[in-house]
Amino acid sequence: MAFFKYQQLIDDVIAQIDSEQLTNKLPSVRALARHRNISTATVVQAYHELERRGWILAKPKQGFFVNTLPRTKLPDYGVAVSHCKAKIPLVEAVQFSFNDSAIVPLSCTAPSTVVDNEALLNRLYKQAFKTRPFQLIMDDPIEGLPSLRKQLASHLSHAQGRVSAAELLITNGRKDSLQIALLASNALQSPIAVESPTSFYFQAMLSQYQAEVIEVPMQTNYQDELALLSKTHQQRPFKTYLVNPNFADPTGRLLCVEDKRALLVWSVKHQVTLIEYDRGELYFGANRPVSLTHLVSHSQQHINSPDAEVLSKARVISIGDFYDTVSPTFSLGYLHCKNTYQACLFTKQTTAEEANVGLQQMMVQLMSSGQYMQLVEKLRQTMRQQMHSFKQLLSAELNTLAMPIYISQPSGGPCLWCKLPSELSSAALWDKLIQRNVAIAPGSMFTFSSDYDSFFRVTFALPWNRVFSEGVTTLGKTISEFVQQPTRDNG
């Protein structure tokens, strides 16, 4: 029996759909919350998970409806733990496609590009120079400008609960942040565990370091995943675990609060430092999903809550940046450190350059004026609209297939994770698409071994124009041809 209210609600709705008690429209969020005496947030979480699994569909301004189309199973990543030496993968062609103007780069994720912020950033850039940023270089604190840390703490507190500026470090972006986190936690001195499929950002960086990597495949039930983690840790101990709990790249998975708490408890028990890549800003729902560091902060502020004493001891480094929300050219990020601050500060002081003062001043102006909140809200709305448009275009080309193609149902983030029939290779699909000037990210880019060959990732979060929409249509047509002619296409 499900322990958590939202899971119990999910189980009940699925049972009602299976027994045909529910065949059309579901109760509204408020009505169901009143009927079951639970919060509307719990109902929203359950409905979004049911939509992600394919049981229901959300129709704008109408509500939630039972999905009468054939459902596809959530992918099974198996339980085989991969232990290997990371090396530079053969992904140069995919990387080159990002900057080839003749190619529609569905392979890359640059969500901030869906909104044109150039005029705003140019204006802020000119204003930042009035503060004479070069005069401040000798006085620039290692931690980052106090004014920016204060504004960032206020922004994160507004979305997640109280965050202290004393826990934040400003960096030169997510790559700089990950390097600091890995060195501060002594991760490179022993095996590093990663969830699998893993973010290409993690995969590429660890490959450059030629790190010893342990890949732990995602499980549909997170308790099974934690059990697999425990078994893996017992067989080959590790001190660091890299996770992407909010809209994981590439799968789009969003861990619920209970699963995040369980992971934190697990990490304390096994003395493992968690390095979190937090993309929670890119949510589509009513509330921003909390980060792991927020849950630790909450436990330290509410010591009498369940598991608070254990959670307060968790060592977590959360990576955030403005690449996703402001501009791909905006090389500025931050670390939120829980029980790891001094180690990260010393590492930053000895191994990294100070973050650009001009960019920091721009972010101070952007946040203090309230423009950042407006910018991010517009970004989220645009991304969600584009996701629905993308899937409609794709579905129009795939709806005649006898066997449905798995397409993820993310509730945030910039990408879709897709699965071909198991006998087909996404690398072969890449070859076919690139001849038509469309690029995807084959599944092998998200692993250190040769797994996920039938999977691929595409993005809906790029500037939407005629060329982009035609590229999506080309993708759908090519997949349809590819799936129906496997012998010729894979020969």
N, C-alpha and C positions, 0 to 999 in steps of 0.2 A: 504494500500500500504506500502511496506517495506520502512523504513526510511534510513537504512544503505546500502551502495553500495553492500557489500558482500551478504546481505540478498536479495536485489533486483536481484542479479545475480543468487542466489539459486532458487528464485521463477521463474525466466525466464527459467532456465534449466529444472526445473521440468515440467513447462508448455509445453516446447518443447518435452520432453520425453512423456508426456501424450498424446500430439497431434500427436505423431510419426514423428515430424519434425527431431528429433534426434533418431537414431536407432542403431548406431554403435559407431564409435570413436568420441570423443569430440574434439573441437579445442585445440591446444596446449596452455599452460599457456601464453606464450609470444604473440602468435597470438591473443588470446582472449583479453589480456590486451591492445594490440594496437587497436583492433577493437572497444573496448568500452571506450578507453581512461581512463583506470584505472591502478593501480599498479599491478605488478605480485603478490605481497603479498596478495592483495585482492582476486585475482583469486585462488591462492593456498588455502587460507582460505575457500573460497566457495566450491572448489573441495573436500577438506578434509571433510567438513561438509556433502556434498552430498554422499561421500563414507561412512561416519559414519552412515548416514540414510539408506544406502542400495540402493540408486538410481544409483550409478556408481561404477565401479571397477577400481583400479589402477593396471596396468600391468608393471612390471619393464622394463625400456628401450623401452616401446612401447607407453605409454601414458594412458589416461583415456578413459574408454569405458562404454556405457550404460549397466547396469546390467540387463540381460534378465532372471535371476533366480527369483523365487517368492520372493517378498520383505516381510520382517516382520516389523510390526509396532513397533515404539519406545514404550517402556513400559509406561503405565499410572500409576503413583504412587498415584492418587487420590488427594483429597483436604482436607481430614480429618486430623486435627492437633492433634497429640498425646501429652498428658500432663501426666507425670508419675514420679514416684520416681525411680531413677536408682538403680539397685541392681546387685549383682554378677551373670552373666548369666551362664547357664549350657553349657559351651563351653570347659570344661577341656579335653574332648576326642580329640577335634580338636587341642587344644594346644599341647597335648602330641604327636600327630601324627607328629609334626614338627621335633622332634628329634628321631623318631623311624626309624632306618636304614632299616627296612624291608618294610617300607611304602613309596610310592612315594607321597611327600607332595605337591600336587597341591593346597593345602589349604593355603600355606604361601607365602609371597612375600619377596624375598631377591634378588633384581635385581643385586646387585653388584657381586653376585656369578657367573654370566654368563661369567665373565672374571676372569681368575686366576691371582690374583695380589700378591700371597704369596711371590714370590722371590723379587719383587719390595719393598713390605712392610718390609720384613726382612732386606733388604739393608738399607732402610731409618731408620729403628729402630736402627741399629748399628750406623749410622751416627748421629742420634739424641742424642745418649748417649755421643758422643764426645763433645757435648755442655754442659755436666754436668748438666742435667735438675734438679737434686735434689738440686743443689746449688741455684737454682732460686726460690725455693718454697716460701721463706719468702718475696721475692720481686715480686712474681707473681701478676699482677694487677687483680682486680676483673673482669674487662672487658674482660680479655684475653690478650695474648701477643700482643703488638702493631704491631709486624712484621706480625703476622697472620691476624690481623684485616685489615692491609694495603693490604696484598695480596688478601684477600677475597673481600675487597671493589673493588680492581682492576678487579678481575674475574667477579663479578656481574656487574660492570660498562661496561665491554666489551660486556656482553650479553644483558643488559637492559638499559643502560644509567647511568649517573653518580650516584654513591652510595658513601656516606661518611663513612669512618671508624668510625667516632664518633657516628654513628647510630647502630653499631654492637656490640653484646655481644656474647662471646664464651661460650658454655655450654657443659655439659656432654652428649649430645645427645638429641633426640627429646622428650623423656619422661621428662627429666630435664627441657627442654625448655617449654613444655606445663604446667608443674607445676608452673614455674616462671610466665608465661603469665596469668594463671588463678588467681594466688595470686595478681599479680601486678594490675590487672584490677578489683579486688574485685568481681570476677565472682561468687564465691561460696556463696556469701551472698544473692543472689537472683536467680531467674530462669535463666538457660542458654539455649539459642536456638541453635539448630544444624540443618544443612540440612540433609534430610533423603531420601534414605539410607545414613548412615554416616560412616566415616572411623572407622574400628575396633579399631584403635589406639585411637581415640576420645572416642569411646564407652567403651573400657576397662578402660581408665583412669577415666572417669566421674563415672563409676560404682563403682570404688574403693573409690571415694569421696562421694558416695551416694548422688550425686547432684540432684537437682530438674531440670529436663530436659524437654524442649519443642521441639518436633520433627516437623519440617516443611518440608513436602514432596516436592521433586524436581518437577518442571513443565517443559513441553516441551518448552513453551514460557517463557522466563525469566521475562518478564514484569508481567506475571500472578503470578510468584513466588514472586516477590517483592510486588505485591498486597496482596498476602496471608501472607507475612511477616508483612505488615502493619496492616492487620486485626488481626493477632495473637498478635502483640504488643499492639494494642488497647485493646484487651480483657484481656491480661495478660502481662503487661510490663516486659521487660527484658533489661539488660544492656550489654550483651555480646552475640555475635553470632559466632559460630565456622564454618568455611568454608574451602573447599578444591577445589579452583577454577581451578587449573591446574592438570588435569588428576585425578579427584576425585576417591578415593577408596571408594566403589568398582566399581562405574558405568563407570569410565573412562572419565567422562564429562570434557570438556575444555570450560570454559566461554570465549567468545570473549571480546575484549577490551571494546566495548561499554557496554556490560553487567556488566563488572567489574566496570566501571565508574559509572554506574547507581547504583550499590550496594554501592559504596563509598558515593555517594550523599545521598542515603537512610539512611546510617548509621549516617551521620552528622545531617540530619533532625531529626532523632529519638534518637540522642545522645547514640548510641550503639557502643561499642568497637568491632572491628573485630579481631578475632584470626585466622590467615591463616596458613594452612599447605601447603607449596609450594613444589610441586614435578616437577616444571618446567624444572629441569635439564634433565628429562627423555623424552624429546620431540623427535619425529621422523622426523619432517619437517625441513625446512631450517632455521627457527629462533626460539629461545627460547621464549615461551609465557611469557609475563610480569607478575610480581607479583602485588598484590594490593599496596604494599609499594612503588614499582617503580612508579606507577601512581600518588601516593601522592607526591613523590619526584619530578616528572616531573612537576606537577602543581605548586610546590613551586619555581621551577626554571624558569617556563614560566607562570608568573602570569596573562598574558593577554590572555591566551588560554581559550576556553569555559569551564565554571564551575571551573576554576582554583582556585578561591578564596574559593569556597565551598570545593573542593577536598583537598586543603591544610590543612584543619582543621580536616580531618578524623583521628581517633585514630585507628592505625593498628599495630598488632604485627605479624610478619611473622616468621614462624618456618622452618628452613632448617637444614639438617644434612648430614653426609657423610656415613650413613648406606646404603643409596641407591646406592651411586656411588663408594665408596672405599672398604668397607668390613662390613658385619654385626657385626664383632667384634670390629669395630672402633667406640668407644663411644665418639664421638665428634660432636657437632652441633653448631648452632648459632641462634640468634634472630636478626631480622632487625626491628627496632622500629621507628615508625613515631608518633610523639606527645605522646609517651609513654616511652621514653628512661629512664628518671629519676626514674619513678616508677619501671621499670624492673630492673634497676641497683640496687636500694635499696633492692628490693625483693631478687635479686640474692645474694647480700652481706649478707643478714640476714637469708636466708633459704637454700642456696645451697652451695655445695663444689666447689672450683675452678677446672676448667677443667685441665685434665692431661697435664703437661708441655711437657712431651716427645711426646705425640700425637700431640700437637700443633706444636712442632718443626718439626715433620714429615710432617705435612701439609704445613708448610712454605716452606720446601725443595721441596715438590711435586708441589706446585703452582709456586714458583719462577723459577723452572727449565723448566716450560712448560709441564711437564709430566702429570699434572692433566688434562689439556685440551685434551691431546692425549688419556688418559685413558678413559675419559668420552665420547669422540667421538667414540672410539672403542666399548664402552659399548652400546651406543645408536644404532650403526649399528648392533651389534650382537642381541640386543633385538628385533629390527624390523624384522630381518631375522627369528628369532625364533618365533615371533608372526605369521608370514605367514606360517611357517612350521607347527606350532601347529594347526592353523585353517585348513590347508590342511588335516592333519591327522584326525582331528575331523570330518570335512565335509565328508571325505570318508566313515565314518561309519554312518553319519546322513542323507545322501542325498536321502535315500529311504523313509524317513518318510513322511507321507501324510501331516502332519502339521509341518511347519518349527519351529525349536527351535531358539528363539531370542538369538543372540550372539552379544555383543557390538562391535563397530568398532572404537577402540581408536586410537588417533593420538599420543599417548605417554603413559608412565606409564607401570607397570609390569603385568597387569591382564586383564582378560575378565570377563564380567558380563553376565550371562546367565539366561534365563527364560524357565522353563518347562511349559506345559499346566497348566492352573490355578488350575485344580483339583488335581494336583500332588504335593507332598511335597519333597523339597530338603533334608529334614531331613531323609526321607525314602530312598532317593537315596544315601545319605551318608552311611546309614546302609548297603546297598547292595554293595557299592564300597569298604568300609573298609574291607569287607570279602575278597576282591580281592587285598588288600594291596594298595589301592589308596585312598587318602583323598582329599575332596573338602571343601570349606567353605560355609556352608548353609547360606541362606539369613538372618536368624534370628540373625546372629552374627553382623549384621550391623544396628541394631535397638534396642531400649530400650523396645519395646513392642513385639508383636508376628506377626509382618508384614513380608512381603517378603518371605513367606514360599515356594513359587514356584521358587524363585530365588536362584542362587548360584554363587560363585566367584571361578575362577581357575587362576593360574598363568602360564605364558609361560616363566617367567624370573627366571629359575634355570639352573644349569649346564646341558647342553644337551648331553645325552649319550643314550646308548641302553635301559637302564632301564627306563629312563625318557620317551623316545619315545614310548616304550611299554606301559607305564602307560597312555599316552594320548590315544593310541589306545584302551586300556581297558576302559577308560572313555567313549569314543564314543560308543563302543559296548554295554556297560552297560546302557547308556542313551537310546539307540535305543530299547533294550529289555524292559527297564523300561516304556518307553512311550507307547509301543505297548501292554504291559500287565499290565495296571494300576490296575485292580481289584486284581490280585494275588500279585503284588508288594506292594500295599498300604493296603491290607486287614489286 
